[in-house]
Amino acid sequence: MQADKPRVVGVIPARYGSTRLPGKSLIPLCGKPLVIWVLERARQAAGLDDVCVATDDERIRAVVEAHGGRVAMTRADHPSGTDRIAEALADDAAEVVINIQGDEPLIDPALITGLARRLTSEPEWAMATAAAPIDDPSDLANPAVVKVVCDRRGRALYFSRATIPFVRDAAPAGLRHFRHIGVYGYRRDFLRRMVAEPPCLLERTEKLEQLRALDLGAAILVLETAWAGIGVDTPDDVPRAEAALRRAGLAR
């Protein structure tokens, strides 16, 4: 008898009080709120049993529900999207959770599908995320571009805002640097364990919550993808995102 398929839920954390771009979840991109772009892309992913938006703001709730989306209301004081997701799913039976960043209007549905499939079929992974090759040399020294290094199986060894690996002399043939793409999959038991722990020293130093998972000994699978993302974090990102949506044929 075949075992029941694990329940997989995608959650989009969306808070109103962004430091660099307040209210960014509701900022219109080509006439449609940012959070709705993300929601519509997430709905295209195969393998998700449900998708919801986790927010602390009634304005976001109203917009999402007006577009037929499901909303989980959460507290306003969560230190990270991961903590917000854990509260949103406190009463949900999902065994695998996909954290879909609320500021990525062009998130690749196939990437979400890939994370879900690997976590449901390979129980040795506590988490899964993604990375794309770095093509622009200026990104190597940019602390806003998070780098990741992995072992030969694709297991994350470390994430950093610094340039890793550091090239001491000449770069050996075949060396590639990778930027971390901020979409995460969690096995539910590990998600609970992670949010029960305070931020570790490395997380507090680099301001990267995935370092808490590594500090706990988590096996994190990193999927390679060509999609590098286009996050909306500042006012300057808005026209860039609108141009990308038009190039992709998703908006006029």
ZIKA-V286789 format. One line per field, one symbol per residue. ss: DSSP state (A for helix, B for strand, O for the rest). A space follows every 10 residues. Layout:
# ZIKA-V286789
ss: ???
This chain:
# ZIKA-V286789
ss: OOOOOOOBBB BBBBOOOOOO OOOAAAOBBO OBBAAAAAAA AAAOOOOOOB BBBBBOOAAA AAAAAAOOOB BBBOOOOOOO AAAAAAAAOO OOOOOBBBBO OOOOOOOOAA AAAAAAAAAA AOOOOOBBBB BBBOOOAAAO OOOOOOBBBB OOOOBBBBBB OOOOOOOOOO OOOOOOOBBB BBBBBBBAAA AAAAAOOOOO AAAAAAOOOA AAAAAOOOOB BBBBOOOOOO OOOOAAAAAA AAAAAAAOOO OO
